Amino acid sequence: MKKVVILTGSPVKKGTTDALVEHFAYGAQATGNKVERFDTAFMHITPCDGVRECKVEDDMTKITKSLVEADVLVFATPIYYFTMSGQLKIAIDRFFNLGETMKGKKKVYVLAAGGGPAEAMVGLTVTMDGIIKYMGWEKAGEVLAGNCPDPGALAKTEYCMQAYNMGQKVGM
Ligand SMILES: Cc1cc2nc3c(=O)[nH]c(=O)nc-3n(C[C@H](O)[C@H](O)[C@H](O)COP(=O)(O)O)c2cc1C
């Protein structure tokens, strides 16, 4: 059983990001893994204040233990202006304070939905690939749901099934 922690960045409750995440989570749970989900857009997470010894007490403290102990991390976001949403980025910036404890052996999946084509998500993939390399993590997969401005468009594609299949394989 792997500990899977999903961080989402969409402020839309039943949108495209949520659909991808739900499918991934079903797949991971179906194969006996423990899944925790944190929706950063609905949490009180303040932006990094640039202080290395961050003493800010907000909802980030509810996520920290899970993040550090996770075997698998999933970052799920709508594309906002060619990259991840600000909500998700603010949470990721706060990893800085966790330092070495976040580094090491973790598998990472990226789920994203955008109204434009998947090729226009390069801002997200370059950023995520940089973070993954810096942290010493392993990129295990991504679903880049291009041309999906809303759940109706997403439902006509294979992306949710891809997310489900990826979730099923997290333990492998
Ligand atoms: C502020 C904002 C900026 C956006 N920028 C982009 C973009 O640069 N590229 C893109 O493909 N879609 C963009 N979109 C469309 C969303 O990524 C798309 O509708 C996505 O499916 C929304 O996901 P959600 O339902 O989880 O919120 C933008 C949407 C908003 C609200």
The ligand as an SDF file (V2000), in Angstrom:
LIG
                    3D

 31 33  0  0  0  0  0  0  0  0999 V2000
   -7.8400   32.7830  -15.2450 C   0  0  0  0  0  0  0  0  0  0  0  0
   -7.8710   31.6780  -16.2650 C   0  0  0  0  0  0  0  0  0  0  0  0
   -6.7880   31.5260  -17.1170 C   0  0  0  0  0  0  0  0  0  0  0  0
   -6.7740   30.5010  -18.0490 C   0  0  0  0  0  0  0  0  0  0  0  0
   -5.6740   30.3420  -18.8460 N   0  0  0  0  0  0  0  0  0  0  0  0
   -5.6080   29.2840  -19.6760 C   0  0  0  0  0  0  0  0  0  0  0  0
   -4.4400   29.0510  -20.4600 C   0  0  0  0  0  0  0  0  0  0  0  0
   -3.4650   29.7890  -20.4390 O   0  0  0  0  0  0  0  0  0  0  0  0
   -4.3970   27.9510  -21.2500 N   0  0  0  0  0  0  0  0  0  0  0  0
   -5.4550   27.0810  -21.3310 C   0  0  0  0  0  0  0  0  0  0  0  0
   -5.3550   26.0770  -22.0350 O   0  0  0  0  0  0  0  0  0  0  0  0
   -6.6000   27.2930  -20.6050 N   0  0  0  0  0  0  0  0  0  0  0  0
   -6.6920   28.3560  -19.7830 C   0  0  0  0  0  0  0  0  0  0  0  0
   -7.8200   28.5680  -19.0190 N   0  0  0  0  0  0  0  0  0  0  0  0
   -8.9280   27.5950  -19.1200 C   0  0  0  0  0  0  0  0  0  0  0  0
   -8.9090   26.5610  -17.9900 C   0  0  0  0  0  0  0  0  0  0  0  0
   -7.6200   25.9850  -17.8350 O   0  0  0  0  0  0  0  0  0  0  0  0
   -9.8970   25.4220  -18.2950 C   0  0  0  0  0  0  0  0  0  0  0  0
  -11.1830   25.9590  -18.4280 O   0  0  0  0  0  0  0  0  0  0  0  0
   -9.8700   24.3270  -17.2520 C   0  0  0  0  0  0  0  0  0  0  0  0
  -10.5990   23.2080  -17.7290 O   0  0  0  0  0  0  0  0  0  0  0  0
  -10.5010   24.7740  -15.9400 C   0  0  0  0  0  0  0  0  0  0  0  0
  -10.3350   23.7420  -14.9760 O   0  0  0  0  0  0  0  0  0  0  0  0
  -11.3190   23.6360  -13.7020 P   0  0  0  0  0  0  0  0  0  0  0  0
  -12.6720   23.2490  -14.2000 O   0  0  0  0  0  0  0  0  0  0  0  0
  -10.7280   22.5930  -12.8310 O   0  0  0  0  0  0  0  0  0  0  0  0
  -11.2940   24.9720  -13.0480 O   0  0  0  0  0  0  0  0  0  0  0  0
   -7.8810   29.6080  -18.1170 C   0  0  0  0  0  0  0  0  0  0  0  0
   -8.9760   29.7890  -17.2660 C   0  0  0  0  0  0  0  0  0  0  0  0
   -8.9740   30.8130  -16.3620 C   0  0  0  0  0  0  0  0  0  0  0  0
  -10.1670   30.9840  -15.4370 C   0  0  0  0  0  0  0  0  0  0  0  0
  1  2  1  0
  2  3  1  0
  2 30  2  0
  3  4  2  0
  4  5  1  0
  4 28  1  0
  5  6  2  0
  6  7  1  0
  6 13  1  0
  7  8  2  0
  7  9  1  0
  9 10  1  0
 10 11  2  0
 10 12  1  0
 12 13  2  0
 13 14  1  0
 14 15  1  0
 14 28  1  0
 15 16  1  0
 16 17  1  0
 16 18  1  0
 18 19  1  0
 18 20  1  0
 20 21  1  0
 20 22  1  0
 22 23  1  0
 23 24  1  0
 24 25  2  0
 24 26  1  0
 24 27  1  0
 28 29  2  0
 29 30  1  0
 30 31  1  0
M  END
$$$$
